[in-house]
Structures are given as structure tokens and as C-alpha cells.
Amino acid sequence: MSIRIASLQRYPVKGLSPERLSSATLTKGGYFPGDRLFAIENGPSGFDEADPQHQPKIKFLMLMRNEGLARLKTRYLDAITTLFIEQNGREVARGDLSTRAGRLAIEAFFRRFMPGELRGPPKVLAAPEGFRFTDSRRGFVSLINLASVQAIETAIGVPVDPLRFRGNLHVEGLDPWAEFDLVGQVLTTGSGVRMKMTKRIERCAATNVDPATGIRDMQIPKSLMEAYGHFDCGIYAEVLSDGVIAEGDSLMPEQTALAL
């Protein structure tokens, strides 16, 4: 079995748009680099940066409730810690998230953009070292099997963008749903990166939103249950050894790789 990495994505701000990467440096026990570094608090959440605890995603702006976020195209430049927001091809906000003034600029934009959906003042939260705003407490790296997405397309009869599932790695070479059989196994790359597949990812209504238009045009969880008897698509992985992964790399079950 040879699994190929078709693409890599990170989501610097929870609920906002993806950034495609050609490669990523993984760290043992760490999160996918640059992923879910920030979240936009939707009214007071109780999050304490001095004592970060996992919070339900409903406390933040996110696609499950706030589908209009998908109409925004965002990018985060690490070197200058700045978030840029575009709408309809035009820059509508930017802010250096390491400064109070920059965070206030981004918060002011969201007050204007979605006033009817705010439960209180929006606030930019930054993840302290060793913490990320992932949906799962142990959601370090997420893999999406493109063949499973194609199976969903066949089941519902319309195209399904894999970006609906907001995964870090899109992989090919597996049969549909074969990723679930990998849970508990270790996958390795030729460069020596090792990742343990930890659990299936249960899907919520965020997948109903078209990531290009922001229109809530599908019922993915319902379709999954009707066609397959579960709500799952994708798996989480834990990084066991440091290294670089890149688009086009192969992943192999460790037992297979050792036998070669």
C-alpha cells in the first residue's frame, strides 16, 4: 500500500480560509505547523491564555454557525504576524495580530461584517505555546482520503470540494473509507517522519457550507449517515518523530516500510 500526499493545508485562524503549503515541518508531539493559531471569540468565552483549556467551537466564530466566513479570503504572514482579509477580491482589513492595534482592526472588521451573529464583542485570541484552537482535544494533524470524498460525491450526485472537511493532508492511493482501517497504525515517509493514526473525525454542519461561496448548500452529515451509517470523514494523527513532509510524498504503514 502506498499513500500519496496530494496537498497540504493549514488554517491559521479557526473558521477562516485555508492556505496551501508545498511542505511542512512536523515536530514530535506537535500540531500541524501554523494551524489554528488564532480564533475569533464570539462574545466572552472564558478562555484564559494563562491556563488554556479546550473550549467548544460554538464559543468562536466558525462555519458551523457563521457560513458567511467562507466569503472571506484570508492569509496570515508569519514573518510579520499579520492577517490580511479580502472580500470580493478587495482587501477589507489587515492587522498585526501581535499588537493591540492590529487585533483591534480585525475585531472592528468582524463587528461590521456580521453584527447580527455576534453574541458580544469579537476578540482575537492567540494560542499560547503548546495549544491550538482545534475542534478535538487531540486533533494534532488531520488527513482526508480523497477517494472517500469522491464516494460521497457519487452517493449524493453532486461535486464535493475536499476543502469542506478542512483537513491538513489530502491523501490519495487508498480505497474509499480505507483510512478508518489505519486507526492505530503508524504511517511513515521516506524521510523518516512517523505519524500514528489515532481516531476517526466526526463531521458537523460546517461541511454543509461551500468553501468558495459561503452558501449552505448541502447536508453532508445527514448524507453520510444515510449512505454509510456514520458521520465520519478523515482521521486524526499524532506526530511521533520530527521531519519534513511535502506534497507528493508517500506514506506507508510502518510494518510494510520495514519489510522493504
N, C-alpha and C positions, 0 to 999 in steps of 0.2 A: 504494500500500500504506500503510495506517495501522495502527499497532500501539498498543494502549491498555494503560496500566499499570493492572491490576486491583487490585493490592495491593502493599504494601512490607513487608518483614520484616527484622528484624535478629536476630542470635543473639549476645548479649553474652558468654555463656560457651559455649565449644565443647562440644557434646554435650547441652546443656540446651535449654529450650524457647524458641520464638520470641516476639518482641514485634512486634506490628503497628504501623506508623507511618503517619501521614497524609501526611507529606512527609519528605524527606531532603536535606541539603545535601552535594553531591558536590564533591570537590576534585581538581584535575588530578593524575593520577598516584597518587591516594589510594585507600584501601579504602572499602568501604561504611561510613558513619559508625556507630560503636558496635558494629560486628560483630566477633565472635571476639576480643574484648579480653582475655579470660581463658581459661585451660584448667586442668583439674584433672589434675595429674601422677599417674599410676598407678605409684608407685614411682619411683626415680631415673631420669630420662630423659637426663641430660647437657645439658639446656637451660641456656644461660648468658645471663642477661639483659643482661650487659655486651657480649656478642657473639652476638646472636640469630641462630640458623640454623634453617631449616625442619627440622622433625622429623616422622617418620612418625606418623600419627594413633594408631597402636597404643600409643604411649607415654603416651597420655592416656585418661581416661575418655571413652567415645564409644559411640554407639548400635550401631555395627557389632558390638561385643562385649558391651556393657553395656546391653541393651534396657530394663532396669528404670529407667533415667534418664528415660524418657518418662512414667513415672508421676508425675514431679515437675513442678510448675508454678512457674516462676521468673520474677522480674522484677528488673531492675537499674535503680536510680535514679541517674542520672549526677550529679545535684546533690549527693547525699550519699554517693556512691561505695559504695552499699550493695546487696548481693544479698539478696533475700528468697526463701525456698524454701517451697512449700506441698505437702502430700501429703494426698489425700482431703479437700481443701477447708480444711485446717487448717495454719497456719504451723508449720513444724517447725524452721526455722533462719533466722537472719539474721546478716549480718556486714558491717561496713565494710571493703571489700577494700583500702582504702588504709592500714589499720592491721594490725599483727601480731595483735592480739587478735581483730579481725574475721575475718581469714583463718583463725586457729586454730579459731574457732567453726564455720566452714564445713567445714574439714577434719575436725573431730570428728564432724560430722553424717555425712559420707561414710564414715568408719570404721564408724559404727553401721549405716548404710543398706545397705552392700554388702560386708561383711567377707570373704565368700568369693571376691570378684572382684578383690581388691587384691593386687598383686604386691609392695607395700611401702607406706609411709606416703603417703596422698594429700596433695598440696601444691597450693595455689592459685598459679598462675603468672600474672603480668601482662605483657602485650605491651609492650615498650619502644616509644618513638616510631618510626614508620615500619615497624612489624612487626605482623603479626596471625597468629593460630593457624588459618589456613585450610588446607584439605586440599591445595590446589595452591600451588606457589611463587608463581604469578602469578594467584591467584584473587581478584581485586580485587572485582568485582561479579558476581553470578550471576543469570541470567534463566531462568525456567521458562515454557515455552509451555503454557498450559492446554489447548490443543487436542491437544497430544501426550499429556498426562496422560489426557485423555478417550479417546484412541486406545488407550492401554494398558488402560483400563477395558474397552473393547469387546473387546480381544484376550483378556483373562483372565476377563471376565464378572462382575466384582465392582467396586464403587466403590473408587477410589484417591484418597486425600487428597493434594492437591498438596504439603502440608507435609511429606510423606515425603521430598521432594527438597531441603528446607532451603535454598531459594533466596531471594535478596534481592528480586527483582522477579518477580511473576507477571504475565504479559502475555497479551493476547487479541487477536484480529484476524488471526492467522496460520493457515495451514493446518497440520495435523499434520506435525511434523518440518521445517517450512519454516525454523525457526530455524537449522538447520545450514547452510542456503544463505546466511545472513547473515555467517558467519565471514569475516573480512577486510574487511567493510563498516563504515562509520561510521553510527550512528544519532544523530539529533538531535531535540531538543524545541523547541517554540515559544519557550521562554525562552533557547535557545542552548546548552543542555547538549549535549555531544558525547561519545559513547562508541564505542570501536572494539571490535567483536566479535572475540574472539581465538581461542577454541577450544571444542570440544565438551567436555561434562562426562561422564566415565565413572563409572558408578554402582557402589556397593558394597553390601554386605549391610545397611548402615544403613537402606536404603529398605525392607527387609523388615519393619521394626518399625512398628506402628500408633502414630502420634504422640500419640493420645489415650489409649490403654490400656497401651502398653508391651508388647503381645503381638507376638511374631514370627509373623505370620500370613500372609505372602506370600513369594514368591520373585521379586522384581522383576528383578534382573539376569538370572536364568535365563529369565524370561518375555520380556524384551526380546530376548535372543539368539534364542529360539525363534521369536518373531513377526517380528523385524525384522533379525536378523543383526548386532546390535551391543548394547553395554551402555550406550549414551549417552542422557541426557535433560537438556536445558538447555545453555546456553553461558555462558562467562565473557566479561566485558567489561572494558576498560581506560578509565578516565575521561580524556578529552582536554582538557576545559575545565570550569571551575568553574560551579556553579549549583545551583538547587533543582529537584528533581523531586517530583511529587506524584501520589497516587492519582488516576486519571482523565486524566492527561497522555497525549498522543500522542507516539509515537516514529516517525520516518520515516527511511528511507535518505537520506543526505546529498544524493545526486545528485537524488533526487526533490524534496527540500525546496528545493534551489537553483533547480529549474525552475519552481516555483510563483510 
